[in-house]
Amino acid sequence: MRHLEEKNKIKNIESRYIMLYNALMDKLIEKLEIYRLENRISQKQLADKLNVAFSTVNRWFNGKTTPNKIQQYHIKKLLDDLDNAS
């Protein structure tokens, strides 16, 4: 019985972690979309800036995939550089 309770606690923690990760990714993609719209650039131009394929950016915005760690780093750097320039 105790083993089952511990297993359920671990599952619950994993679920919360996944929900938090997804929320953070949603927020990052939302900021990226705002950046794109405010700067009046196409998804293709944004993809070029981030050195990824247009289809990759398109899938992020359509919620089909999320950026990997390297892509996340470059997105954050792009957005941070913009904040620091203001």
Order of alpha helices (4+ residues) and beta strands (2+ residues): alpha-alpha-alpha-alpha
